[in-house]
Amino acid sequence: MREEHVRLSDGTPAVIRPYDLAHPIPREALSRAYDKLSDETKYHRFLSAVPHLTETLLDHLVDEIDGVDHVVLLLAIEPEKGYDSIVGVGRIIRYPDRPEVADVAVTVRDEWQGRGGATALLAALARNRPPGVTQIDTIVSADNTASLKMLQRLGDCHVDHVGALAVRVTIDLPPVQESVA
């Protein structure tokens, strides 16, 4: 994926770019950014109370990114300013036992929510998904209506309750459109 210039719904110019495996975000920077999220945003990300990122979570969120089966995209407002300009992170991870299916997650800093950044990241993830992935299968908090609406825009969507507080969202993705250069 090349860097993609987008305009958020409020008109703010932004850049979506792939996570740079050669220059990973320091674990401490990711932990600091996570600590600044509201409790609600943290809960919606992990579907449980996770007040701080553990070493195990950091291993998954940083060390397991391979750019093929675990793809991460960053949404930055002023990328030349470094890590502090990143306002959102999206990831799509292929299930090892179901290579045509992937999980997806998007997190946007609280002060940038509602401006279209998560929608832009989710659409970019769908376009830049691991090869062969044709379906999303993810669990979302039942009260996270914004995420549910965004996911439903990706393709044919089916929602099942998996308890009082969560739903499983399955989406059949349309074929990836080849870009004309």
PASEBA-1860 file (N, C-alpha, C; in nm, 3 decimals):
! residues 181
1> MREEHVRL> 0.084/-0.118/0.000/0.000/0.000/0.000/0.088/0.124/0.000 ~ 0.048/0.218/-0.079/0.112/0.348/-0.076/0.039/0.438/0.022 ~ 0.106/0.545/0.061/0.043/0.646/0.144/-0.081/0.698/0.071 ~ -0.190/0.715/0.144/-0.316/0.760/0.085/-0.360/0.889/0.154 ~ -0.380/0.993/0.075/-0.426/1.120/0.129/-0.578/1.120/0.130 ~ -0.635/1.154/0.244/-0.780/1.156/0.260/-0.821/1.288/0.324 ~ -0.949/1.317/0.315/-1.005/1.433/0.383/-1.112/1.380/0.476 ~ -1.099/1.412/0.605/-1.197/1.365/0.702/-1.329/1.438/0.680
9> SDGTPAVI> -1.435/1.389/0.743/-1.568/1.446/0.719/-1.577/1.592/0.762 ~ -1.488/1.636/0.852/-1.490/1.777/0.892/-1.397/1.862/0.805 ~ -1.339/1.802/0.699/-1.253/1.875/0.608/-1.104/1.867/0.639 ~ -1.068/1.808/0.751/-0.927/1.799/0.789/-0.853/1.706/0.694 ~ -0.741/1.752/0.636/-0.660/1.662/0.554/-0.584/1.565/0.643 ~ -0.573/1.440/0.597/-0.504/1.337/0.674/-0.434/1.242/0.578 ~ -0.348/1.159/0.634/-0.275/1.061/0.557/-0.294/0.925/0.622 ~ -0.326/0.824/0.539/-0.329/0.686/0.586/-0.207/0.619/0.526
17> RPYDLAHP> -0.128/0.556/0.612/-0.008/0.490/0.562/0.012/0.359/0.635 ~ 0.080/0.265/0.571/0.105/0.138/0.638/0.206/0.156/0.750 ~ 0.194/0.074/0.850/0.288/0.070/0.960/0.425/0.036/0.903 ~ 0.527/0.109/0.942/0.662/0.089/0.891/0.735/-0.014/0.976 ~ 0.746/-0.136/0.923/0.811/-0.245/0.997/0.958/-0.215/1.024 ~ 1.020/-0.136/0.937/1.162/-0.103/0.956/1.183/0.001/1.066 ~ 1.079/0.078/1.096/1.087/0.182/1.200/0.962/0.173/1.287 ~ 0.951/0.069/1.367/0.828/0.050/1.446/0.809/0.160/1.550
25> IPREALSR> 0.685/0.181/1.585/0.652/0.275/1.693/0.706/0.216/1.822 ~ 0.782/0.293/1.899/0.831/0.241/2.027/0.715/0.198/2.117 ~ 0.735/0.089/2.184/0.632/0.035/2.273/0.588/0.139/2.376 ~ 0.683/0.218/2.425/0.650/0.319/2.526/0.557/0.426/2.468 ~ 0.580/0.464/2.342/0.494/0.564/2.278/0.352/0.511/2.262 ~ 0.340/0.383/2.224/0.209/0.322/2.211/0.139/0.315/2.347 ~ 0.212/0.278/2.450/0.155/0.272/2.585/0.108/0.409/2.632 ~ 0.188/0.512/2.609/0.149/0.648/2.648/0.023/0.693/2.575
33> AYDKLSDE> 0.018/0.665/2.444/-0.100/0.703/2.366/-0.224/0.630/2.416 ~ -0.210/0.501/2.445/-0.322/0.422/2.495/-0.371/0.477/2.630 ~ -0.278/0.513/2.717/-0.315/0.564/2.849/-0.398/0.691/2.842 ~ -0.387/0.766/2.731/-0.463/0.890/2.715/-0.606/0.867/2.666 ~ -0.638/0.744/2.623/-0.773/0.713/2.576/-0.870/0.710/2.694 ~ -0.995/0.742/2.667/-1.098/0.733/2.771/-1.124/0.587/2.805 ~ -1.181/0.565/2.922/-1.215/0.428/2.963/-1.312/0.364/2.864 ~ -1.405/0.443/2.809/-1.501/0.390/2.713/-1.432/0.344/2.585
41> TKYHRFLS> -1.339/0.425/2.534/-1.266/0.387/2.414/-1.183/0.262/2.438 ~ -1.119/0.254/2.553/-1.039/0.135/2.587/-1.130/0.012/2.594 ~ -1.246/0.027/2.656/-1.339/-0.085/2.667/-1.385/-0.131/2.528 ~ -1.420/-0.036/2.441/-1.466/-0.073/2.307/-1.355/-0.140/2.227 ~ -1.231/-0.107/2.255/-1.120/-0.169/2.181/-1.103/-0.316/2.220 ~ -1.108/-0.347/2.351/-1.079/-0.483/2.397/-1.199/-0.556/2.457 ~ -1.315/-0.491/2.463/-1.438/-0.549/2.519/-1.421/-0.593/2.664 ~ -1.331/-0.528/2.732/-1.312/-0.549/2.876/-1.231/-0.431/2.927
49> AVPHLTET> -1.227/-0.419/3.058/-1.150/-0.310/3.118/-1.002/-0.343/3.108 ~ -0.931/-0.268/3.026/-0.786/-0.283/3.011/-0.727/-0.144/3.037 ~ -0.697/-0.114/3.164/-0.651/0.021/3.197/-0.516/0.058/3.135 ~ -0.427/-0.041/3.119/-0.294/-0.018/3.062/-0.258/-0.137/2.974 ~ -0.176/-0.112/2.872/-0.131/-0.221/2.787/-0.026/-0.303/2.860 ~ -0.049/-0.434/2.865/0.047/-0.525/2.928/0.157/-0.559/2.828 ~ 0.263/-0.620/2.877/0.371/-0.663/2.788/0.318/-0.764/2.685 ~ 0.226/-0.851/2.727/0.169/-0.949/2.635/0.089/-0.880/2.525
57> LLDHLVDE> 0.008/-0.780/2.561/-0.066/-0.705/2.459/0.028/-0.628/2.367 ~ 0.131/-0.569/2.423/0.228/-0.497/2.341/0.299/-0.592/2.244 ~ 0.329/-0.714/2.290/0.388/-0.813/2.199/0.297/-0.832/2.078 ~ 0.167/-0.848/2.104/0.071/-0.869/1.996/0.057/-0.744/1.909 ~ 0.043/-0.629/1.970/0.014/-0.506/1.897/0.134/-0.451/1.820 ~ 0.255/-0.488/1.861/0.375/-0.435/1.796/0.457/-0.545/1.730 ~ 0.492/-0.647/1.806/0.587/-0.746/1.757/0.529/-0.845/1.657 ~ 0.397/-0.865/1.657/0.337/-0.964/1.569/0.293/-0.908/1.434
65> IDGVDHVV> 0.314/-0.779/1.411/0.279/-0.719/1.282/0.377/-0.771/1.177 ~ 0.323/-0.827/1.069/0.412/-0.876/0.961/0.383/-0.811/0.827 ~ 0.279/-0.729/0.819/0.247/-0.662/0.694/0.180/-0.750/0.591 ~ 0.158/-0.877/0.623/0.093/-0.971/0.531/-0.034/-1.025/0.594 ~ -0.020/-1.100/0.702/-0.136/-1.157/0.772/-0.184/-1.068/0.886 ~ -0.100/-0.977/0.929/-0.133/-0.880/1.035/-0.092/-0.744/0.981 ~ -0.190/-0.675/0.923/-0.167/-0.547/0.856/-0.213/-0.435/0.948 ~ -0.130/-0.332/0.963/-0.164/-0.216/1.044/-0.151/-0.091/0.960
73> LLLAIEPE> -0.253/-0.006/0.968/-0.253/0.124/0.900/-0.265/0.234/1.005 ~ -0.196/0.343/0.979/-0.195/0.457/1.070/-0.265/0.575/1.003 ~ -0.341/0.649/1.081/-0.405/0.772/1.034/-0.334/0.887/1.103 ~ -0.269/0.972/1.023/-0.193/1.084/1.078/-0.246/1.216/1.021 ~ -0.244/1.317/1.104/-0.289/1.449/1.062/-0.172/1.531/1.007 ~ -0.060/1.531/1.077/0.061/1.600/1.032/0.177/1.502/1.046 ~ 0.191/1.408/0.951/0.286/1.299/0.966/0.430/1.343/0.989 ~ 0.465/1.461/0.941/0.601/1.508/0.961/0.633/1.537/1.108
81> KGYDSIVG> 0.530/1.544/1.191/0.550/1.571/1.334/0.570/1.445/1.417 ~ 0.572/1.329/1.353/0.603/1.206/1.425/0.482/1.141/1.491 ~ 0.510/1.065/1.597/0.409/0.982/1.662/0.289/1.060/1.713 ~ 0.311/1.183/1.759/0.201/1.261/1.815/0.097/1.299/1.711 ~ 0.132/1.290/1.582/0.035/1.325/1.478/-0.057/1.208/1.444 ~ -0.027/1.090/1.498/-0.111/0.973/1.471/-0.238/0.983/1.556 ~ -0.353/0.986/1.489/-0.479/0.998/1.561/-0.561/0.871/1.555 ~ -0.518/0.774/1.474/-0.592/0.648/1.465/-0.504/0.535/1.416
89> VGRIIRYP> -0.541/0.415/1.459/-0.470/0.294/1.419/-0.576/0.190/1.383 ~ -0.556/0.127/1.268/-0.645/0.018/1.228/-0.563/-0.104/1.198 ~ -0.620/-0.220/1.228/-0.548/-0.344/1.198/-0.645/-0.450/1.150 ~ -0.595/-0.534/1.061/-0.670/-0.649/1.012/-0.578/-0.769/1.026 ~ -0.630/-0.874/1.089/-0.547/-0.991/1.121/-0.617/-1.116/1.071 ~ -0.548/-1.187/0.981/-0.601/-1.313/0.928/-0.604/-1.418/1.039 ~ -0.714/-1.494/1.045/-0.722/-1.606/1.139/-0.638/-1.721/1.081 ~ -0.543/-1.774/1.158/-0.456/-1.880/1.105/-0.532/-2.006/1.063
97> DRPEVADV> -0.641/-2.038/1.133/-0.716/-2.161/1.103/-0.824/-2.140/0.996 ~ -0.847/-2.015/0.957/-0.944/-1.981/0.852/-0.881/-1.872/0.764 ~ -0.796/-1.909/0.670/-0.717/-1.810/0.597/-0.798/-1.711/0.511 ~ -0.925/-1.739/0.489/-1.007/-1.647/0.411/-1.082/-1.548/0.500 ~ -1.060/-1.557/0.633/-1.133/-1.475/0.729/-1.034/-1.396/0.814 ~ -1.072/-1.272/0.848/-0.986/-1.188/0.931/-1.068/-1.112/1.034 ~ -1.000/-1.075/1.141/-1.056/-0.986/1.242/-1.012/-0.845/1.207 ~ -1.086/-0.747/1.252/-1.052/-0.608/1.224/-1.075/-0.526/1.350
105> AVTVRDEW> -0.990/-0.425/1.370/-1.006/-0.334/1.484/-0.954/-0.197/1.446 ~ -1.026/-0.095/1.491/-0.986/0.044/1.466/-0.998/0.119/1.598 ~ -0.895/0.197/1.628/-0.898/0.282/1.747/-0.860/0.424/1.705 ~ -0.941/0.521/1.747/-0.915/0.661/1.717/-0.912/0.738/1.849 ~ -0.815/0.828/1.860/-0.806/0.912/1.981/-0.939/0.981/2.005 ~ -0.977/0.992/2.129/-1.108/1.046/2.166/-1.139/1.180/2.101 ~ -1.043/1.272/2.102/-1.070/1.405/2.049/-1.087/1.406/1.896 ~ -1.056/1.295/1.830/-1.072/1.285/1.685/-1.189/1.196/1.644
113> QGRGGATA> -1.260/1.140/1.740/-1.374/1.055/1.707/-1.488/1.139/1.650 ~ -1.564/1.079/1.559/-1.678/1.148/1.498/-1.640/1.234/1.380 ~ -1.515/1.229/1.335/-1.470/1.311/1.224/-1.444/1.229/1.097 ~ -1.473/1.099/1.101/-1.457/1.017/0.981/-1.325/0.943/0.970 ~ -1.238/0.957/1.068/-1.110/0.888/1.063/-1.123/0.737/1.070 ~ -1.208/0.688/1.158/-1.227/0.544/1.170/-1.288/0.486/1.042 ~ -1.381/0.558/0.983/-1.442/0.514/0.858/-1.337/0.504/0.748 ~ -1.250/0.605/0.739/-1.144/0.605/0.638/-1.046/0.490/0.662
121> LLAALARN> -1.009/0.466/0.787/-0.918/0.356/0.819/-0.982/0.221/0.785 ~ -1.106/0.202/0.821/-1.174/0.075/0.797/-1.185/0.046/0.647 ~ -1.218/0.147/0.569/-1.227/0.129/0.424/-1.089/0.095/0.366 ~ -0.984/0.161/0.415/-0.848/0.133/0.368/-0.805/-0.008/0.407 ~ -0.842/-0.053/0.525/-0.810/-0.190/0.567/-0.878/-0.291/0.475 ~ -1.004/-0.265/0.440/-1.076/-0.357/0.351/-1.008/-0.364/0.214 ~ -0.960/-0.250/0.165/-0.892/-0.247/0.035/-0.754/-0.311/0.040 ~ -0.689/-0.306/0.155/-0.551/-0.353/0.170/-0.543/-0.476/0.260
129> RPPGVTQI> -0.646/-0.556/0.257/-0.654/-0.674/0.342/-0.556/-0.781/0.295 ~ -0.526/-0.876/0.383/-0.438/-0.986/0.342/-0.492/-1.058/0.219 ~ -0.405/-1.100/0.129/-0.450/-1.170/0.008/-0.536/-1.292/0.042 ~ -0.647/-1.306/-0.028/-0.735/-1.421/-0.008/-0.842/-1.402/0.097 ~ -0.834/-1.295/0.175/-0.937/-1.270/0.277/-1.063/-1.218/0.208 ~ -1.173/-1.288/0.231/-1.300/-1.251/0.170/-1.408/-1.220/0.274 ~ -1.372/-1.237/0.402/-1.473/-1.219/0.506/-1.409/-1.161/0.633 ~ -1.485/-1.074/0.699/-1.449/-1.022/0.831/-1.536/-1.095/0.932
137> DTIVSADN> -1.475/-1.135/1.044/-1.547/-1.194/1.156/-1.490/-1.130/1.281 ~ -1.570/-1.045/1.345/-1.521/-0.971/1.460/-1.629/-0.959/1.566 ~ -1.586/-0.936/1.688/-1.677/-0.916/1.800/-1.675/-0.768/1.837 ~ -1.793/-0.710/1.855/-1.807/-0.568/1.885/-1.899/-0.552/2.004 ~ -1.872/-0.453/2.086/-1.961/-0.421/2.196/-2.099/-0.387/2.139 ~ -2.203/-0.445/2.198/-2.340/-0.426/2.146/-2.382/-0.279/2.150 ~ -2.323/-0.199/2.238/-2.361/-0.058/2.247/-2.274/0.033/2.159 ~ -2.184/-0.024/2.083/-2.094/0.055/1.999/-2.159/0.074/1.861
145> TASLKMLQ> -2.263/0.155/1.857/-2.340/0.173/1.735/-2.257/0.234/1.621 ~ -2.163/0.321/1.654/-2.079/0.381/1.549/-1.998/0.274/1.477 ~ -1.937/0.183/1.552/-1.859/0.075/1.490/-1.948/-0.017/1.409 ~ -2.064/-0.048/1.461/-2.155/-0.136/1.389/-2.198/-0.074/1.255 ~ -2.227/0.055/1.254/-2.266/0.123/1.129/-2.151/0.122/1.030 ~ -2.028/0.148/1.078/-1.912/0.148/0.988/-1.890/0.011/0.927 ~ -1.898/-0.092/1.008/-1.876/-0.228/0.960/-1.981/-0.266/0.856 ~ -2.105/-0.226/0.878/-2.213/-0.261/0.785/-2.191/-0.200/0.647
153> RLGDCHVD> -2.113/-0.092/0.638/-2.086/-0.029/0.507/-1.984/-0.108/0.424 ~ -1.916/-0.203/0.486/-1.810/-0.277/0.415/-1.862/-0.382/0.319 ~ -1.980/-0.435/0.345/-2.032/-0.540/0.259/-2.153/-0.605/0.322 ~ -2.191/-0.721/0.267/-2.305/-0.796/0.318/-2.276/-0.837/0.462 ~ -2.356/-0.788/0.556/-2.327/-0.798/0.699/-2.432/-0.881/0.771 ~ -2.385/-0.964/0.864/-2.474/-1.043/0.949/-2.431/-1.021/1.094 ~ -2.525/-0.992/1.183/-2.496/-0.963/1.323/-2.568/-1.064/1.411 ~ -2.493/-1.128/1.502/-2.549/-1.224/1.599/-2.507/-1.183/1.739
161> HVGALAVR> -2.600/-1.190/1.831/-2.566/-1.162/1.971/-2.486/-1.279/2.028 ~ -2.379/-1.246/2.100/-2.297/-1.350/2.165/-2.298/-1.329/2.316 ~ -2.402/-1.270/2.363/-2.417/-1.239/2.504/-2.492/-1.108/2.515 ~ -2.510/-1.063/2.636/-2.586/-0.941/2.657/-2.510/-0.817/2.612 ~ -2.377/-0.823/2.610/-2.298/-0.704/2.585/-2.221/-0.702/2.454 ~ -2.224/-0.810/2.378/-2.143/-0.817/2.257/-2.219/-0.881/2.141 ~ -2.174/-0.846/2.021/-2.229/-0.906/1.899/-2.114/-0.953/1.811 ~ -2.138/-1.060/1.738/-2.043/-1.107/1.636/-2.090/-1.050/1.504
169> VTIDLPPV> -2.000/-0.983/1.435/-2.030/-0.923/1.306/-1.952/-0.999/1.200 ~ -2.024/-1.053/1.103/-1.963/-1.125/0.991/-1.997/-1.048/0.864 ~ -1.893/-1.017/0.786/-1.911/-0.938/0.665/-1.849/-1.011/0.547 ~ -1.928/-1.032/0.443/-1.875/-1.083/0.317/-1.825/-0.962/0.239 ~ -1.694/-0.956/0.219/-1.633/-0.841/0.153/-1.645/-0.851/0.002 ~ -1.673/-0.739/-0.063/-1.671/-0.740/-0.210/-1.527/-0.756/-0.259 ~ -1.509/-0.797/-0.382/-1.372/-0.810/-0.436/-1.299/-0.676/-0.427 ~ -1.169/-0.683/-0.410/-1.087/-0.562/-0.406/-1.083/-0.502/-0.545
177> QESVA> -1.109/-0.372/-0.553/-1.102/-0.300/-0.680/-0.956/-0.267/-0.708 ~ -0.908/-0.306/-0.823/-0.771/-0.271/-0.862/-0.767/-0.123/-0.897 ~ -0.669/-0.052/-0.842/-0.658/0.090/-0.872/-0.588/0.110/-1.006 ~ -0.630/0.213/-1.074/-0.569/0.247/-1.202/-0.465/0.356/-1.174 ~ -0.340/0.326/-1.206/-0.233/0.423/-1.177/-0.211/0.518/-1.292
END
